[in-house]
Amino acid sequence: MKKFLALFALVSVLFVAGCSSSAGAIQDVDPQTWLQSASQSGVTIVDVRTPEEFAAGHIEGAINANVEGPSFTTDIAGLDKAGTYALYCHSGRRSALAADQMSQAGFSKVINLKGGIADLQAAGASVVAS
């Protein structure tokens, strides 16, 4: 009986932990799918690179929120958690980090580019400098 109760408790904990996972909020997509998603009405494009990288060239309409900067949490705190966000960076590493952080913070729809800004350019995205 004790073994059964212990097993039941373990399964219950795993079930609850699985249900509370926010990983379902993240979609990892290829450049073409990302561009299609980012062009939809109401989608906010987020460049998670440094301000210097952003100024050198970014996807038109993007906002900058440096995921490795000290204010990233504050930068995303003012965003609507129910909104849709399309993230990109230089290679895909930082956007994956940002997607995870946003998902953990309660954002429900995060589209993460598998790849980087050069992949978006190769897929036809235009880049602007500021």
C-alpha positions in Angstrom: 0.0 0.0 0.0 2.8 2.4 0.8 4.4 1.7 -2.5 1.2 2.4 -4.3 0.7 5.7 -2.5 4.3 6.7 -3.2 3.8 5.9 -6.9 0.5 7.7 -7.0 2.1 10.8 -5.4 5.0 10.7 -7.9 2.7 10.4 -10.9 0.5 13.2 -9.6 3.5 15.5 -9.1 4.7 14.7 -12.6 1.3 15.3 -14.1 0.9 18.6 -12.4 4.4 19.7 -13.4 3.7 18.7 -17.0 0.4 20.6 -17.1 2.1 23.8 -15.8 4.8 23.8 -18.3 4.9 26.9 -20.4 7.0 25.4 -23.2 3.9 25.1 -25.3 3.9 28.9 -25.7 7.0 28.7 -27.9 7.0 27.9 -31.5 10.5 27.3 -33.0 10.2 28.0 -36.8 12.3 28.3 -39.9 12.9 31.7 -41.6 10.1 31.4 -44.1 7.5 30.5 -41.5 8.9 33.2 -39.2 8.5 35.8 -41.9 4.9 34.7 -42.6 4.1 34.8 -38.9 5.8 38.2 -38.3 3.9 39.8 -41.1 0.5 39.0 -39.5 -1.4 41.8 -38.0 -0.8 42.3 -34.3 2.5 40.5 -34.2 5.3 42.3 -32.4 8.8 41.7 -33.8 11.5 41.6 -31.1 15.2 41.8 -31.8 17.0 40.5 -28.8 20.5 41.5 -29.8 22.5 44.4 -28.3 21.5 48.0 -29.1 24.7 48.3 -31.2 23.7 45.3 -33.3 20.2 46.6 -33.6 21.4 50.0 -34.8 23.7 48.4 -37.4 20.7 46.6 -39.0 17.4 45.1 -37.9 14.1 43.9 -39.3 11.9 46.8 -40.1 9.3 47.5 -37.3 11.3 45.5 -34.7 11.7 46.6 -31.1 14.9 46.0 -29.3 15.1 44.1 -26.0 18.6 42.9 -25.3 18.2 39.5 -23.7 21.6 39.6 -22.2 21.3 43.1 -20.9 20.3 44.0 -17.3 16.9 45.4 -18.2 15.5 42.6 -20.3 13.0 41.6 -17.6 11.9 45.2 -17.3 11.8 45.6 -21.1 9.4 42.7 -21.5 7.3 43.5 -18.4 5.4 46.3 -20.2 4.4 44.0 -23.1 1.0 42.3 -23.3 1.5 38.7 -22.2 -1.5 37.7 -24.4 0.2 39.2 -27.5 2.1 37.4 -30.2 5.9 38.0 -30.4 8.3 37.0 -33.2 11.9 36.9 -31.8 15.2 36.8 -33.6 18.9 37.4 -33.0 22.2 36.8 -34.7 22.3 33.0 -34.7 19.3 31.7 -32.7 21.0 31.2 -29.3 19.8 34.5 -27.7 16.3 34.3 -29.2 15.9 30.8 -27.7 17.0 32.2 -24.3 14.6 35.1 -24.7 11.7 32.8 -25.7 12.3 30.7 -22.7 12.3 33.7 -20.4 9.2 35.1 -21.9 7.4 31.8 -21.7 8.4 31.5 -18.0 7.1 35.1 -17.5 3.7 34.0 -18.8 3.7 35.0 -22.4 1.4 32.8 -24.3 2.6 33.0 -27.9 6.3 33.3 -28.7 7.6 32.6 -32.2 11.3 31.9 -32.1 13.4 31.9 -35.3 15.6 28.8 -35.7 18.6 30.7 -37.2 19.5 34.3 -37.3 19.0 37.6 -39.1 21.2 36.5 -42.0 18.8 33.6 -42.5 15.9 36.1 -42.6 17.7 38.2 -45.1 18.3 35.1 -47.3 14.6 34.4 -47.1 13.7 37.9 -48.3 13.5 40.1 -45.2 14.6 43.6 -45.6 16.9 45.1 -42.9 17.0 48.7 -41.9 19.7 50.6 -39.9 18.9 53.3 -37.3 
